[in-house]
Amino acid sequence: MSTLRPPPLDLLRDRRGLAVLVDPAATDAGRATAVAAAAASAGAAALLVGGSYGVEDQVGEVARALKRGAPALPLLQFPATAAQLVSDVDAVLFLSLVSGRNAQYLIEEQVRAVGFLASHPEIATLSTAYLLIDSGAVTSVEAVSQTRPLPADKPELVAAHVSAAMLIGMRAVYLDAGSGARSPVAPNLIRAARGATDGLLFVGGGIRTPDGVREARAAGADYVVVGTEFERRGLGPPPSMRDLVRAAS
């Protein structure tokens, strides 16, 4: 399996910037195609498909719609469970919720994913340390995973978790304030994560403005992930997709 699987970093090489996350529970296929086309036209770096709730029957449909809208953009799956995995993506963020202590999301879902991935060696996997950061609200991730987020005022804890993940052998980090976050991941936490890894760094949750995107990139994020804004409103300003892409450049 590992000898045939394409290297995910080749897929993402030199494409740093804005990544647009589409949640199949909040976006139908038609809307997903429109969001993907707008992202590609604006110059986004990547698309992600996924969310916290079990909508297994919709993930493949939305993934295919995203590919129709932006066939040239890398499409990464951000799975909540192994049951959500679909073959219509370029790569899977092989997530382990290292900020929590729930074995289901540390290793159990990864074990359940082995059969699917063995059947689809064409799909790249990127081992990713997923850290949920406190945002001042109980987010979907916290509710579903039944794990507490890391405190927003403890960058040393973020650095320790990231360092441990890198020692284990993970190749990417995803800092997430979660869907419905009141505030995004603070720049000092992003800097702490950046200082603990030379792997890819994704940052998302609660980022809604060009200034927020710019701050996350300046602090060290390779990919700034936005999504909720495009699920709840139209594609135009304020802010537009293009405004956010420029801020991530």
Legacy VTK file of the C-alpha trace (Angstrom):
# vtk DataFile Version 3.0
C-alpha trace
ASCII
DATASET POLYDATA
POINTS 249 float
0.000 0.000 0.000
2.652 2.530 1.007
4.783 1.945 -2.085
1.947 2.874 -4.429
0.511 5.819 -2.527
1.458 9.194 -4.096
3.455 11.596 -1.906
1.011 14.234 -0.574
3.613 16.950 -0.230
4.165 16.857 -4.004
0.474 17.632 -4.439
0.693 20.654 -2.130
4.168 21.904 -2.967
4.383 25.689 -3.580
0.633 26.174 -3.128
0.588 27.961 0.236
-2.269 30.391 0.890
-6.039 30.195 1.319
-7.790 26.839 1.609
-11.582 26.749 1.357
-13.385 24.161 3.487
-16.821 22.953 2.370
-18.973 21.036 4.851
-21.298 18.505 3.146
-23.786 18.947 5.996
-24.163 22.644 5.150
-23.619 22.778 1.380
-25.424 21.026 -1.462
-23.742 19.970 -4.704
-24.792 23.017 -6.699
-23.510 25.392 -4.089
-20.290 23.394 -3.731
-19.582 23.733 -7.456
-20.117 27.492 -7.263
-17.840 27.866 -4.229
-15.123 25.778 -5.900
-15.298 27.791 -9.111
-15.077 31.044 -7.148
-12.107 29.707 -5.179
-10.262 28.684 -8.339
-10.987 31.987 -10.072
-9.757 33.963 -7.051
-6.528 31.982 -6.799
-7.140 29.829 -3.707
-4.473 27.237 -2.942
-6.662 24.225 -2.124
-10.126 22.925 -1.332
-11.103 20.811 1.670
-14.248 18.737 2.092
-15.398 17.577 5.505
-17.053 18.383 8.797
-17.840 17.082 12.254
-21.184 15.404 11.654
-21.938 12.062 10.028
-23.265 12.799 6.537
-21.557 9.894 4.794
-24.067 9.734 1.947
-23.428 13.369 0.972
-19.627 13.546 1.112
-18.957 11.876 -2.229
-21.578 13.954 -4.024
-20.159 17.208 -2.665
-16.566 16.118 -3.393
-17.461 15.390 -7.015
-19.194 18.763 -7.250
-16.085 20.515 -5.945
-13.976 18.761 -8.574
-16.388 19.876 -11.290
-16.073 23.466 -10.140
-12.292 23.470 -9.752
-10.677 20.441 -11.434
-7.146 21.872 -11.153
-7.220 22.649 -7.413
-5.997 19.999 -4.933
-9.000 18.551 -3.104
-8.230 17.291 0.400
-10.609 15.386 2.625
-10.941 16.528 6.235
-12.735 13.463 7.636
-14.510 13.217 10.959
-14.687 9.410 10.796
-13.431 6.599 8.604
-16.980 6.036 7.389
-16.870 9.427 5.637
-13.899 8.555 3.409
-14.577 8.815 -0.322
-12.515 8.114 -3.423
-13.325 11.422 -5.137
-10.459 13.375 -3.533
-6.760 13.839 -4.231
-5.585 13.353 -0.651
-6.801 12.638 2.869
-5.641 14.520 5.924
-5.012 11.438 8.076
-5.971 13.159 11.309
-5.220 12.214 14.882
-6.854 14.402 17.534
-3.697 14.775 19.629
-5.127 17.596 21.758
-7.699 15.169 23.197
-7.491 11.849 24.971
-10.408 10.054 23.326
-8.933 6.869 21.826
-11.570 6.820 19.074
-10.063 9.923 17.476
-6.456 9.252 18.469
-6.194 5.837 16.745
-9.500 3.911 16.419
-10.856 5.785 13.381
-7.422 5.521 11.755
-7.489 1.731 12.157
-10.982 1.638 10.655
-9.692 3.620 7.658
-7.053 1.049 6.710
-9.347 -1.102 4.579
-10.603 1.831 2.537
-7.120 3.223 1.966
-5.773 -0.204 1.018
-8.458 -0.316 -1.678
-7.553 3.161 -2.950
-3.749 3.424 -3.198
-4.144 6.319 -5.639
-5.288 8.611 -2.804
-2.448 10.394 -1.014
-2.453 10.551 2.787
-0.907 13.239 4.956
-0.432 12.252 8.605
-1.747 15.276 10.478
-1.747 16.225 14.151
-5.124 17.827 14.826
-5.246 20.286 17.737
-8.508 21.827 18.894
-7.989 25.249 20.500
-10.436 26.891 22.904
-12.363 29.654 21.136
-14.749 30.726 23.860
-17.607 28.497 22.681
-18.435 24.787 22.627
-17.786 23.911 18.989
-19.029 20.981 16.929
-15.660 19.235 17.204
-15.686 19.424 20.986
-19.267 18.184 21.224
-18.786 15.290 18.804
-15.332 14.170 19.972
-16.079 14.671 23.671
-12.629 16.176 24.184
-11.606 19.438 25.767
-9.734 21.964 23.613
-6.300 23.216 24.557
-6.436 26.569 26.395
-5.998 29.670 24.248
-3.458 31.207 26.629
-0.963 28.320 26.788
1.306 28.407 23.706
3.747 26.127 25.506
1.091 23.378 25.548
0.526 23.798 21.816
4.275 23.573 21.190
4.571 20.446 23.362
1.720 18.668 21.559
3.109 19.585 18.146
6.620 18.503 19.120
5.300 15.153 20.362
3.401 14.624 17.110
6.519 15.363 15.077
8.561 12.915 17.187
5.919 10.275 16.479
6.414 10.976 12.766
3.473 13.138 11.721
4.110 15.475 8.795
1.490 18.211 9.217
-0.397 20.123 11.920
-3.944 21.450 11.881
-4.763 24.084 14.526
-8.525 24.538 14.694
-10.724 26.838 16.737
-13.659 24.789 15.413
-16.876 25.478 13.583
-18.845 28.227 15.291
-15.747 29.600 17.006
-16.130 33.000 18.646
-12.481 33.824 18.029
-9.751 32.368 15.815
-6.517 30.739 16.906
-4.308 33.501 18.310
-1.087 34.426 16.477
1.112 33.464 19.454
-0.289 29.921 19.332
0.344 29.722 15.595
3.916 30.893 16.153
4.342 28.250 18.856
3.182 25.526 16.475
5.343 26.897 13.677
8.394 26.815 15.910
7.766 23.158 16.753
7.440 21.812 13.197
8.867 22.211 9.735
5.864 20.324 8.335
2.776 21.866 6.792
0.698 24.012 9.144
-3.048 24.454 8.595
-4.964 26.990 10.710
-8.754 27.357 10.687
-11.868 28.156 12.639
-13.282 31.613 13.288
-11.249 33.344 10.559
-13.667 35.628 8.744
-11.781 38.698 7.525
-8.752 39.536 5.384
-7.006 40.865 8.503
-7.570 37.541 10.238
-6.187 35.647 7.250
-3.192 37.989 7.050
-2.415 37.585 10.762
-2.520 33.791 10.564
-0.202 33.725 7.554
2.215 36.209 9.158
2.347 34.028 12.278
3.417 31.007 10.227
0.371 29.235 8.786
1.004 27.608 5.413
-2.723 27.252 4.777
-5.403 29.469 6.278
-8.696 27.582 6.171
-11.993 29.409 5.788
-15.420 27.922 5.291
-18.309 29.091 7.432
-18.536 32.469 5.733
-19.145 30.864 2.357
-21.764 28.476 3.710
-23.848 31.226 5.318
-23.815 33.962 2.710
-23.151 34.730 -0.935
-19.785 34.661 -2.649
-19.349 38.394 -2.998
-18.040 41.053 -0.603
-17.699 41.835 2.196
-15.218 40.152 2.186
-14.965 38.476 -1.199
-13.074 35.287 -1.896
-10.532 37.375 -3.792
-9.990 39.647 -0.757
-9.207 36.623 1.403
-6.914 35.068 -1.214
-4.950 38.328 -1.498
-4.584 38.473 2.278
-3.176 34.925 2.261
-0.626 35.666 -0.466
LINES 1 250
249 0 1 2 3 4 5 6 7 8 9 10 11 12 13 14 15 16 17 18 19 20 21 22 23 24 25 26 27 28 29 30 31 32 33 34 35 36 37 38 39 40 41 42 43 44 45 46 47 48 49 50 51 52 53 54 55 56 57 58 59 60 61 62 63 64 65 66 67 68 69 70 71 72 73 74 75 76 77 78 79 80 81 82 83 84 85 86 87 88 89 90 91 92 93 94 95 96 97 98 99 100 101 102 103 104 105 106 107 108 109 110 111 112 113 114 115 116 117 118 119 120 121 122 123 124 125 126 127 128 129 130 131 132 133 134 135 136 137 138 139 140 141 142 143 144 145 146 147 148 149 150 151 152 153 154 155 156 157 158 159 160 161 162 163 164 165 166 167 168 169 170 171 172 173 174 175 176 177 178 179 180 181 182 183 184 185 186 187 188 189 190 191 192 193 194 195 196 197 198 199 200 201 202 203 204 205 206 207 208 209 210 211 212 213 214 215 216 217 218 219 220 221 222 223 224 225 226 227 228 229 230 231 232 233 234 235 236 237 238 239 240 241 242 243 244 245 246 247 248
